[in-house]
């Protein structure tokens, strides 16, 4: 079933059209991604489809029964709303019913006198009926599960007190719990740790909902998507398959286009000579030939990806690069205004000696201390205990998540030239100008002469990275460098880091990027300890999964063996014969035979009372029902145990 139809959609950018004549559809259960270089209009297209922006031409039509949930890059919110209020502001009918139910329960619990009010009783009964009809009792637990996985526990926190990353998580939670058939997601993996991204990947892969997303996570694209839409040269083109299949098709396509381009140029060499001879254009055939030649000359020429690679000529590292000796860092837990707050170790007694050429990734959940470790090494934080010794020739290049610019009135090119006019490549034979270097990172044309203040957040981060690389550091510290970068920029950065001869310390939630650039990991443990793992990020995830499976197998085997041993001990007496019931156990068995049916009858009667429209009656019946269920579970187990020996 078709859920979305986009026809001849167009949008004008600041200087030229971002996209024109975009036409495609989204089918039920389809998982599609929009990819393209920064500035091509991916987010604008997604916002236009979602109805946030108005198209300059064309139309967007949704199936009336589809329902759409949209996750923007920068979610809007009311600072005074609690997390719960923000999530339940959704127009989702199911969430609104659950909200009504919770409010009714809250009112009746806080104001017992309302239980005698016919108006409230009727309202409560009506909401209960809606919950039953929509089968929302299980849905509510699913909502709670999603919130828990995303690390959202305190639903009463104000939105205005949350970090940018937590705001994105709350917005993601909101769209995931809505009962819609279409998900429009703009960079859903940003601000998530690797473990949560892995969960989201499996969730989107298994959900029956249709998905259209913008993301630069290539493992994510491979695992989730069955269609890739590339936005380039103002047009949208479909590639059926996941990201790996897209790459293979692009390679074949580029080869065909390059061959076609060579054939056209070969024909044009002859045609240009003919045109230079000034043929008389009176005849129809001659006119047609001239027009065809002009069309070929003015055609949109095939543009091969630049494939720019570079290696900086950094300062040579000495014998001592960087040494950490029993480094510890604690942070207060709780209210810092009170003397009672306790210090919790984020990093505990960590020692390590870096050697030349090491490339290490840092793996850990959000809040585990990854950025703290980087700040300690860079000297932006002072350790509570231990020491950090820096080699004489070690020169840091520190890419922070939120770079600060001293003068945003400078143009992009002026800002870069303050660092270096040229970059000398590693072989020492070639220099690349600052302007050329900017072009390779997506700063082409007029944008080089625009003030830094006019750049978007993502563009500023890219500019900061370019400046950092121009400084030729021999020890790179990168904290989430891939946020807001397109896949093409990331490929360029990967090539650089793979050939980089200095040391690299990297924090990134992008597993593909980590696998490409680092060969060992620091694992941030929950107790402040840091362990090591030799291998790539994906190998560590597989290793952890195997450990978890083995643990579950061992626990299952151990429990089964323990249960069997207990059973055997109960059944076999000291002389090796089955142990008969004692007089006391026989009386207990007879009593259970009488009690269990009585409790089952009472439980059956309570089921009818639980559907009562009277809140007090329903609540008391539910409490007693749960109490009996627990009692019966114990009595069933004891009856079976005694019955085997009777």
N, C-alpha and C positions, 0 to 999 in steps of 0.2 A: 504493500500500500504506500502510495506517495504521501509524504508528510509535509514537504516543502518544495515550492516551485519558485525559482528565481529566473526572471526573464529580462534580457537586455538591460541589466543594471549598470548604471554609470555614476561616477562621482568625481568631481573636479577637486584637485588639491590646491596648494598655495600658488603653484606656478603652472601646472599642467594637469591633465586628467590622470587620476590615480588608476582608474580602471574603467573600461567601457565594454558594452555588449556582453556582460557576464551573464551566462545562462547555464543553469544546472538544476538538478533536483536532488532531494534527499529521501531515501526510501526507509521504510520501517526496519529498524535493527541495523541500519548502515552505520559504519564507523569511518568517518572521513576527516582528513586534516588539510588545513591551508598552510602552504609553505611558500617562502619567497624571501628575498633580501629585505633588510630593514628599509622602510620608506616606500615599499611597493604598494602598501595599503591593505595589508592583511587584517589588522585590527579595525581599520575603517570599514572594510567589507563586512566583517563580523558584526560591528555595531550597526551598520545599515540594515543587515538582515534582521537583527534583533529589534529594530525599530527605534533605536536610540538616536540615529542620524537619519535625515531625510535624503533619499537618493535624488540626484539631478535628472536621472532618466531611468526608465524601467520600472519593474514591479517585483514585490515579494509577496507570495501568497502561502499561508499556512493552512493545512487541513484543520477544519473547525474542531475536530476532536483531539488534535495532537497535543496542544499545551506546550509551552516553551519555557525553559529555564536558561538564563543568561548569566555567565560569570565574566564580568569585565576585568581588565587589568587593574584598574583602580576602583574598587567598589565604593558606592555611595552609602552613607549611613548617617543616622542621627546620633550625635555624641552622647546624648542623655538616655538613649535606649539601652536596656540590658541586652545581653547576648540572646536571651530567650525571646525578648520582645522583637528583636531584629529578625530572628529566624521565623517567628510566627507572624510577622507582617506580610509574609508571602500570600499571594492570591490563591495558593493551592487549596482546593476545597477540603481535602483530607486533613491538612494541617490546621485549618480553621476549625474543623469539628473537634479535633484533639484539643485545641486551645480552649474551646467552649467547655469541653468535658472537664479539663483540669481546673478551669476557673470555677465551675459549678461545685466540684469537689472541695476546692479551697474555701469557697463561701460557706458551704454546709458544715465543714470542719471547724471553721473559725466562729461561726454563728449558729450554735445548736438550735436556737429558737426558730430558725428558718425551716427546720425539718417539719414543723407543724403548719407551715405556710403552703396552702394548696398551689399557689402560683409557682413557687420554687420547686415543689414536688413534681408538678406537670412539666416544668422546664427540664428538670433532671431526667425524668422518664423519657422525654422527647430526645434528649442528647444520647441517653443510653441506647435508645432504639436506633439512632443514626450510627452509633459506633458498631452496633450489631450488624445492621444492614450492609455497611461498608467494610465489615470485617477489619476494624482498625485496631483491635487489641494487639495483634501481632505486629502491625505496622508501627505502633508506638515504640515497641521494643527495638525495631529496626532503626528507627530514628535515633534512639539512645545509643545504639551500638556504633553508628556512624560518627556521632559526636564524640564518643569515647575514643575511637581510633584516631580521630584528628586532634586529640589532646584537649578537647573542650569539656571541662568538668564543672567549672563554676559558672552556671548559667545566669547568675545575678550580677556579674561584672558589667560595668558600663562600657559601651563601645568606645567612648572617648579615652579610656585608660589603656586600651590595647595597643600593642606594637603593630607595625605595618604587616608583619608576617602573620600575626594572629587574626587581624582583620580579614586578610585574604582567606585564611582557614575557615573563619565563620561564614564568609560569603560562599565558599566552596561547599560547606556543610549545608547551607540553605538550599542551593540548587540540587544537591544530591538527594535531599529528603523530600523534595517536592514531587508530587505525583503527576509528572509530565512525561511526554513521549519523545521530546527533543531536548538535547543538551547542547548549548552553544558555549564553549569554554575558551577563554583567552588566557593562555599560559597557566594552566591549572597546576603545574608542578612547581611553580615559583614559591619559595618559602617553605616547601615541604622537605623533610629529611628523606634519605634514601629508602628507609624502611616504609614510610608512609606512601611514598611514590610507588613502591612495589605493590602495596595494597590497592592504591587507586588504579593502577594499571590493570590488575586482575578484576577489579570491580567494573571498570568500563568495558573490559573485554567480555565479561559475562552478562552484563545488563542487557535486557531486550530493548532498551531505549536507543534511539538514533543519536549519534554524536557527531558534531562538527566542531573541530578545535584548532587552535593555533598553539603549537608547542615546538620547542627546539630539541626536546629529549628524543634522541634517535632510537634508543631501545624501546621507549614508550610508543613511538610511532610504529615500530616494527611489530610489537606485540598486540597493539589495539586496532590499528587501522587496516581497512581493506580497500580504501581508495585514497589517493593523494591528489590534491588540487594544487597546482603550482601557479602562483600569480607572478607574471613577468611580462615586461613590455606592454603593460596596461591590459593584458588579457589573461583569462583563466583557462588552464588546460588540465584535463583529467588524465591521470595515470592509474590504471586499475592495478591494485595490489598494495602491499605494504611498502615501507621506506626502502628496503633492500631491493625490491623489485623495481621501484621507481628509479633507483640509481642505475640499475642494469639497463633499463629502457632509455634513460637519459644518455648513457654512454653510446648505445647503438644509434640513437637519434642524432647525437653530435657527430658521429662518424659519417652518417648519411648526409647530414647538412653540409659538413665540410667537403665531402666529395662533390655534392651538388654545386657548392660555391666555386670549387675549382673548375668544374665544367662550364659554368656560366662565365667565369673570368676568361677561360680559353676562347669561348665564342665571342666575347666582347672585345678581345684584342683584335680580332679580324674585323668586327663591326665598326670599331672606332676608326680604324684605318680607312674603311669605306666611307664613313661619315666625314672624315677630314678631307676627302676628295670632293666634297660638296655635291652630292648627287641631286639631280633635279627632282623636286617633290611634286611634280604635276600628276604623275600616274597614281592610281589607287593603290597598286601593290607597293610602290615606292613609299607612299605615305604610311601605309600600314607597317612597313619594315622599320621606318624611322621611329614611329610611335612605340613599336615593340622594343627597339633598342633603348629609347628614352626610359621606358618603364624598367628595363633591366638595370640601367645605370642608376636610376633613382630608387631601386628596390630597398627594402629593409634588409640589410646585410646580416648574415649569420655572425653572431658574436661568441667566440670561444671563451669559456671561463679562463680568467687570466692565469690561474695557477701560480700566483706569486708566492715564492718561498724565500726565506731569508734566515740568516744566522748572524746574531750580533757579535761584534768583537769586544767581549767584556774583559775586565781586568782579571788577570790570572789569579786563581785561588792559591793560598799558601798551604803549608802543612797543617796548620790549625784552621779549621773553617768555623765551627761553632760547637761549643760544649755546654751542656746543661748538667748541673750537679745538684741532685736532691731538691729540685725545685718544687715548691708547694705554693698554692694560692687558694685562699678561702674567701667566701662571700657570705654576708649575713643572710640568715633565713628568717622570714617573718617581718614584723614592723621594725624598721631601723631606728625609729624615734624612741623606742623603749630599750632600756638596759638589758631586758630579758632576752633579746634576740640572740640566737646562737649562730656561730660561724660554721659553715658547711664546706668541707674540702671539695673544690672543683678539680684541682690538680694536686696530686699527693706524691711527694718524694720521687719525682721523675728525673731520671738521668739518661743522657744520650750524647754521643759524639758523632757529629755529622762529618761525612767524608766527601771529597770532590765527586760531583756528578750524581749524587743521590737524588732520586725523585720519589717523594713520599706523599701519599694522600692521607687525609685525616678523616676517619669514619666515626660517626656518632650521631645520636638523636639530637633534635633541637634542644638547646639548653644544656648539653653535656659538657661544654667548655671548649669547643673547637676554636672559636674566635679569641677566647681568653688565652689559649696557648700561643696563637699567632701574635697577639699583642705583647705577651711576655717576651717572646723571641725578638720582636721588632723594637723592644725597649719602651713601648707605650704604656706598659704596666710594670710595676715593681713586684717581684715575688715576695711572699711573706717569709719564706725560708729558702735556703739554697742560693746558688749563684749561677750566672750565665756569662760565659767568656766568649768573646768575639775575636776571630782571627784578624790579624793586621790588614790583610788584603781583602777581607770580606766586605762586599758592598751590597746592601739590601735594596731590593725594589719591592715595595709593599703596596699591593692593590687591595684597598679596603672596600667594603660593601657600599659605603656611602662617602665617596670622595669629596673633599672640600676644595673649592677653587678660590684663590686669594682675590683675583680680579676678574669678574665675569664680564667686564666691559671690553676686554680684549677680544679681537676676532679669533676664530679657531686657528688660523694660520699664525697669527701673532703669538698666541699662547704656546703653540708648539715650538716656534722659533726661539722662545725664551729658554728652552731646554737645549735644542740643537738645530742648526741649519741643515745638517746632513747626518745620515747614519752610515758608518763604515761597516760593511759586511764582514763576516768572519774570515773570509779568505784574504782580506786586506786589499783586494784589487778593485773593488767597486764601492762607490758611494751612492746612497739613495737619498734624494732630497726630501725635506720635511713634507713638502706638498705632495710628492709622489707617494710617500708613506701614508699620508692621510687618505689619498685616493684608494689605496688598497684596503683600507679599513672602512670604506663606504662614505667618506667625506669628499664628494666630487662636486666640481663646479662652484656655484655661488655660495654654498654652505661654508666654504673655507674662509669667506670674507664676512660671515655673519658673526655677531657677538656671541660669546659663550652663553650669555644670559638667555638667548632665544632658543637654545637647544633643549630637547626633551631630556628626561632623566636618563633614558637608555643611551642617548647620543653623548651625554656628558660622561657616562661611564666608559664608553668606547674611546672618547678623547683622552681621558685620564690614562687608559691602558696604553694608547699610542705614545703618550708622553713618557710613561714609565719605561717602555721598551727602548725609547730613544736615549735614555740615560745609561744604557748598557750595563745593567746590574749583573753580578755573578751569583747572586742568591735571590731567587724570586719567591716571594710570599704572596700567594693569591687566595683571597677570601671571596668565594662565590663569583668568579670572573665571568661565568656564562649567563648570569641573569640579564635579560633584555638584549642578548646578542642573537642574531639570526644564525642559521645553520652554516651559512657560507663563511661568516666571520669566525665561527668556532672551528671550522675546518682549517682556516688559515692559522689560527692560534695554536691548534693542535700540531700542525706541521712544524711551527716554530719550536714548541716545547719538546717535541720528539727529538729534534736536532740540537736542543739547547745543551751546552756543555757545563753549565753551572749547576748549582743545587736548586731544587724546587720543592716547596712545601705548599700543598694545595688542599683547599676545602672546596668541595663542589657537590651538589646534589645530582649532577648529571653523571650517571653510571658509565655511559659511553665515553664521555670526555675523560673520566677518571681512568678507565681501562686503557685508553690510548696514551695517556701521559705519565702515569706513575706505575711503579713496579713493586711497591710495598706500602703498607698502611700502618698508621698509628690508630689504635682502637681506643676510643674514649669510653671507659667503663663508668657505670653509675655511681661507684663509690669513690671516684676521683683518681683511680689508678689508670695508667695508660699502658696497654699491651701492644705487642707488635704482630704483624702478619705479613709473611713474604708471599706476594702474589697480587693479583688484580682485584678490583672491587667486586666484580661479578663472581670471581672465584671465592671470595670471602662470604658472599651471600649464600652461594651454594653450600659452602662448608658449614655455615650456621644452620641452614635448613637440614642438612644431614645430621648434625648434632642434635637438633630438636627431634627429628624422627627417631634417632637412636635412643634418646632419652625417653620418649613416649613408649618405644618398644620395650625398653628395660623396665619401666614402671609397670607396664601392662603385664610383662612376664613375671615380675616380682610379686605383683598383687595376686596373680593367678596361682603362683606357687604357694604363697602365704595362705591363700584361701583353701587350697587343697590340703595343705599341712594341718590347718586348723580343723578341717572337716574330718581328716583321717584320725587326728588326735581325739576328736569327740566320739568317733564311731568305734575305735578299737581300744579295748581295755588293756590293762597291763598283761593279761594272760594271752593276748592276741585275739580274743573273741569279741564280736560286736558288743558294745556296751549298751545294756537295756536301760529303759527309763526308770529312774527312781520313783518312789511313791510321790514325792513332791513334784517331780517333773511331769508325772502322769496327771496329777490334779491340775497343773498349769496348762497342759495340753487340752484337757477337757474344758477348762475355763476359756481358753482361746477359741475353741470350737463354738462357744456360746457368744463371746464378745464380738468376734469379727462380723458375723451376720447382722448383729444389732447396730454396729457402727456403720455398716454399708447401707442399711435401711435409712438411718439418720442422715447420712451423706446424700442419698438420693432425694430425700425430702428438702434438704437445704438447697439443692440445685434449682428447685422451683422458687424458693424464697429469694434467691439471688437475682432473679429477673423481676423482682417486685419494683413498682414505681416509687415505693416509700424508701427514701435514702437510708434511714436508720435500720429498717428491716433488712435491706439489701447488704448494708455494710456488716451488720452483726452476723448475717448468714455466711457471708464471704469469709469473715475471720474464723468462724467455727468450722467451715468447710476445710480451710487450710490446716487447721489444728487437727482435725480428724484424719486428713490425708497423711500427715506426718506420723500420727499414732498407728494408723493401719500399716504403713510401710514397715515399721518396727515389728508389729505383731505378725505380719505375713512372713517376714524373715525368720522369726522365732518358731512359728508354727511349722514351716518347712523343715527347719532343723530338727525339731522333735518328731515330726512325722516320719523322717527317714529312719529313726531308731525305734519307732513304736512297733 
